[in-house]
Amino acid sequence: MLFIAPCILMLLVFVYVPLVQNFVFSFESFSAFSQERAFIGLQNYKTLFGDKVVGTAIRNNIYYAVISVIFQVFGGLILASALEDNAFRRISPLFRTTFFLPVLVSMTVICLLFSFIYHPQIGLLNNFLEHIGLEALTRQWLGSSKTAIFAVIAMSQWQSIGYIMMLFIVAIQKIPEDLYEAADIDGANKIQRFLNITFPQVQEMFFVTMIVTVIGAFTVFNEPYILAKGGGPGTSSMTLAVHMYQSAFVRDRMGYASTVAVLIFLITAALSVIQTVAFGGDNTESKKDKKRKGAANRG
């Protein structure tokens, strides 16, 4: 108990106590520059359900989550499997470093870089499309309400996929080599090896990366705030975290911002529980089977 006491204390002070305080604040109306707080009951929640910006933000967060799972989780797993294949073993360290380097770069620097790439006149993306004869596809990527959120999401995939890839590489390296040797003897090709050995053996890491990616998608702040100038144009690239920040520090509606924070917490908690039930059930069942087999052997 003495060893875990500091950790419990830190969690209480910096996680659970602020969580409870934020829940209490969501029933109040107050300003950051005033000590007076007025209890208004469920008024903030009524405002939340009628706020059109919240609907836009949730939709953008869902876009963010779905695309991130496809490219970061599944894409990271495919990259990791390819780099751990015998055909790429010699050059694998070079590619691992190349793919992981964007993770180490400051998000502010990456946003400045991509603001140049997406520039409508001198941007690299539009110039590239013009040089290959696709002028019809050029547009103001960050200035259009139809493309702004997807431009922000694309930048995030480039920056984050290397981290997920490294997690899967660690998981793949723990797979016994005997399984692959047996598959080779049975004449399995690379796709069969991936589907029948690699993927089942990294399910626990797949579960972890799914939770990390989805929670990150619903709490994303830096990318839309910096690159899209606070969720613009208008509110087309707004996310829940940006809306919470603007409600608190731009509009000085601290109580309503706490309500948005409660919504973010409830969504991420619900998604975590759903993913735990959906992807963690197999592990639970396998543990039960092992216990049963052990009991049977002892019997």
C-alpha distance (Angstrom), angle and dihedral (degrees) to the residues before:
residue distance angle dihedral
M1 . . .
L2 3.78 . .
F3 3.79 91.2 .
I4 3.82 94.7 50.8
A5 3.83 95.0 38.9
P6 3.85 94.7 87.1
C7 3.81 90.8 51.1
I8 3.81 92.3 48.3
L9 3.81 90.3 47.8
M10 3.81 91.9 51.0
L11 3.80 91.4 48.9
L12 3.79 91.5 49.3
V13 3.81 94.4 48.4
F14 3.80 99.5 41.1
V15 3.83 104.3 27.0
Y16 3.78 118.5 19.3
V17 3.82 101.2 33.9
P18 3.86 92.3 48.8
L19 3.80 88.7 45.5
V20 3.80 91.7 56.1
Q21 3.82 91.4 42.5
N22 3.79 91.2 51.8
F23 3.81 90.0 51.2
V24 3.82 89.5 52.8
F25 3.82 91.4 46.8
S26 3.81 90.2 55.4
F27 3.82 88.6 70.1
E28 3.80 92.9 52.6
S29 3.79 139.3 71.0
F30 3.79 116.4 -140.4
S31 3.78 145.1 137.6
A32 3.77 128.6 -120.1
F33 3.82 88.7 -126.3
S34 3.79 97.2 51.4
Q35 3.80 134.0 66.1
E36 3.81 92.2 -149.6
R37 3.78 118.7 101.7
A38 3.78 126.4 -173.5
F39 3.80 121.2 -155.9
I40 3.81 108.1 -132.8
G41 3.79 101.4 168.1
L42 3.80 115.0 -145.8
Q43 3.79 95.8 -11.1
N44 3.82 93.0 108.9
Y45 3.79 90.5 52.0
K46 3.81 91.3 49.7
T47 3.80 88.5 51.8
L48 3.79 89.8 47.8
F49 3.80 94.1 55.2
G50 3.80 90.8 49.1
D51 3.81 95.2 46.1
K52 3.82 110.3 109.7
V53 3.81 90.8 -163.7
V54 3.81 89.4 62.6
G55 3.80 90.1 56.3
T56 3.81 90.8 50.7
A57 3.79 90.9 46.7
I58 3.82 93.8 50.4
R59 3.81 90.3 48.7
N60 3.82 90.7 51.3
N61 3.81 91.3 47.2
I62 3.81 89.4 51.7
Y63 3.82 89.7 50.9
Y64 3.78 87.7 49.4
A65 3.81 93.4 49.5
V66 3.82 96.9 46.2
I67 3.81 95.1 46.0
S68 3.81 91.9 43.7
V69 3.80 92.1 52.4
I70 3.81 91.4 49.6
F71 3.80 97.3 46.4
Q72 3.80 104.3 26.5
V73 3.81 102.5 36.0
F74 3.80 102.2 30.7
G75 3.81 93.3 29.0
G76 3.80 91.6 47.4
L77 3.80 91.0 49.9
I78 3.80 92.3 51.0
L79 3.82 91.9 47.8
A80 3.79 91.7 48.0
S81 3.80 92.2 48.7
A82 3.81 91.4 49.0
L83 3.80 94.2 48.3
E84 3.81 91.7 49.0
D85 3.79 91.7 51.1
N86 3.80 116.0 109.5
A87 3.82 90.8 -117.8
F88 3.83 91.4 64.2
R89 3.81 101.1 33.0
R90 3.82 94.4 107.8
I91 3.81 96.1 51.1
S92 3.80 96.3 30.6
P93 3.85 95.5 100.0
L94 3.81 90.6 56.5
F95 3.80 93.6 51.1
R96 3.81 92.8 42.8
T97 3.79 89.7 55.7
T98 3.80 92.3 44.7
F99 3.80 94.2 51.5
F100 3.81 93.6 43.1
L101 3.82 97.8 48.2
P102 3.86 95.1 82.1
V103 3.82 88.9 59.7
L104 3.81 89.5 63.1
V105 3.80 94.9 51.0
S106 3.81 118.8 96.2
M107 3.80 113.6 -101.9
T108 3.81 89.8 -131.2
V109 3.80 90.6 57.2
I110 3.81 91.6 47.0
C111 3.81 91.1 50.5
L112 3.81 90.5 51.6
L113 3.80 89.6 48.7
F114 3.80 93.6 50.9
S115 3.80 92.9 43.9
F116 3.81 84.9 63.8
I117 3.82 92.3 44.6
Y118 3.82 91.2 51.3
H119 3.83 95.1 43.3
P120 3.84 107.8 130.9
Q121 3.84 96.1 -138.7
I122 3.81 108.3 27.8
G123 3.79 99.9 15.5
L124 3.79 120.1 130.1
L125 3.81 93.5 -131.8
N126 3.81 97.2 56.2
N127 3.82 91.7 41.3
F128 3.79 90.0 51.9
L129 3.82 91.7 50.3
E130 3.82 90.5 49.7
H131 3.81 92.6 50.4
I132 3.81 92.9 53.5
G133 3.80 93.2 47.1
L134 3.81 99.2 -102.4
E135 3.80 98.4 118.4
A136 3.81 89.8 141.3
L137 3.80 89.8 68.3
T138 3.82 95.2 55.1
R139 3.79 114.9 107.4
Q140 3.78 145.2 139.9
W141 3.78 96.1 -73.8
L142 3.79 96.1 -171.9
G143 3.81 95.5 29.4
S144 3.79 96.8 58.8
S145 3.79 121.4 80.6
K146 3.82 89.5 -144.9
T147 3.81 96.9 56.7
A148 3.82 106.4 25.1
I149 3.81 97.7 89.0
F150 3.80 92.8 44.3
A151 3.80 91.2 49.5
V152 3.80 88.6 53.7
I153 3.81 92.0 47.1
A154 3.82 91.9 49.7
M155 3.80 90.6 55.1
S156 3.79 90.7 51.3
Q157 3.82 93.1 52.2
W158 3.79 91.2 53.8
Q159 3.79 91.1 49.7
S160 3.82 99.9 44.0
I161 3.80 108.1 34.8
G162 3.82 92.2 83.3
Y163 3.80 91.8 61.7
I164 3.81 93.7 52.7
M165 3.81 89.3 44.4
M166 3.82 91.4 56.3
L167 3.81 91.5 50.5
F168 3.80 90.3 53.9
I169 3.81 91.7 45.9
V170 3.80 89.6 57.2
A171 3.81 90.1 49.7
I172 3.82 93.2 47.1
Q173 3.81 92.1 49.9
K174 3.82 88.7 59.3
I175 3.82 92.8 58.2
P176 3.84 110.4 107.2
E177 3.78 111.1 -107.2
D178 3.82 89.4 -139.2
L179 3.81 89.9 75.1
Y180 3.80 92.4 58.1
E181 3.81 92.0 44.6
A182 3.80 90.4 52.7
A183 3.81 89.9 49.0
D184 3.81 90.5 51.7
I185 3.80 90.3 51.8
D186 3.82 89.6 51.2
G187 3.82 89.4 52.1
A188 3.81 97.4 -112.4
N189 3.81 116.2 166.1
K190 3.81 124.9 -137.4
I191 3.80 95.1 -91.0
Q192 3.82 91.7 50.3
R193 3.81 90.1 47.9
F194 3.80 89.7 52.1
L195 3.81 96.1 46.7
N196 3.81 97.6 41.4
I197 3.81 102.9 33.9
T198 3.80 114.6 14.1
F199 3.80 100.3 42.6
P200 3.84 97.0 44.5
Q201 3.81 91.0 46.9
V202 3.82 94.4 52.6
Q203 3.81 97.0 45.6
E204 3.80 92.9 113.9
M205 3.81 91.4 53.9
F206 3.80 89.0 44.2
F207 3.80 88.4 55.9
V208 3.82 92.0 49.2
T209 3.81 94.3 48.0
M210 3.80 91.3 47.3
I211 3.81 91.2 55.8
V212 3.81 93.7 43.9
T213 3.81 92.5 47.8
V214 3.82 96.8 46.1
I215 3.80 94.0 45.4
G216 3.80 89.5 47.2
A217 3.80 89.9 51.1
F218 3.81 92.4 53.9
T219 3.81 93.7 46.2
V220 3.81 98.1 41.8
F221 3.79 113.3 138.6
N222 3.81 115.4 145.2
E223 3.79 99.6 61.2
P224 3.83 100.4 52.1
Y225 3.80 92.9 35.4
I226 3.81 96.5 52.0
L227 3.80 103.6 29.1
A228 3.82 98.5 35.6
K229 3.83 94.7 38.5
G230 3.79 96.3 -113.8
G231 3.80 100.0 -30.6
G232 3.79 99.5 -43.5
P233 2.89 160.6 -164.8
G234 3.78 83.4 66.8
T235 3.79 104.7 -46.9
S236 3.81 97.2 -41.7
S237 3.83 94.8 116.8
M238 3.80 96.6 32.4
T239 3.81 118.0 138.2
L240 3.78 129.2 -167.3
A241 3.81 93.4 -104.3
V242 3.81 92.7 50.6
H243 3.81 90.7 47.0
M244 3.80 89.9 50.4
Y245 3.81 91.4 50.4
Q246 3.79 94.0 48.0
S247 3.80 92.2 46.5
A248 3.79 90.5 53.0
F249 3.80 105.5 36.9
V250 3.81 104.3 21.5
R251 3.81 102.4 36.1
D252 3.83 94.7 25.3
R253 3.82 93.6 -132.6
M254 3.78 97.7 140.0
G255 3.80 95.9 166.5
Y256 3.80 92.9 52.0
A257 3.81 90.4 46.0
S258 3.80 88.4 54.9
T259 3.81 88.0 53.3
V260 3.81 90.7 54.0
A261 3.81 88.2 49.1
V262 3.82 89.8 53.0
L263 3.81 88.8 52.0
I264 3.81 91.0 51.8
F265 3.80 90.0 49.5
L266 3.80 93.5 49.3
I267 3.82 92.9 48.1
T268 3.81 94.8 48.3
A269 3.81 92.3 43.8
A270 3.81 91.9 49.7
L271 3.81 92.4 47.9
S272 3.80 90.8 48.6
V273 3.81 91.3 52.3
I274 3.81 91.7 47.1
Q275 3.79 92.0 50.0
T276 3.81 91.3 45.8
V277 3.81 90.8 53.7
A278 3.81 93.8 42.0
F279 3.81 100.1 43.8
G280 3.78 103.0 18.9
G281 3.78 97.0 54.0
D282 3.80 93.9 80.4
N283 3.78 91.5 55.6
T284 3.80 91.0 49.2
E285 3.79 91.5 49.9
S286 3.80 92.3 47.7
K287 3.79 90.5 52.5
K288 3.80 90.3 50.8
D289 3.81 90.1 49.6
K290 3.79 90.7 51.4
K291 3.80 90.6 51.3
R292 3.79 90.7 49.3
K293 3.79 92.5 49.0
G294 3.79 90.4 47.6
A295 3.79 91.3 50.7
A296 3.79 90.3 47.5
N297 3.80 91.7 50.8
R298 3.79 91.3 49.3
G299 3.80 89.0 49.3
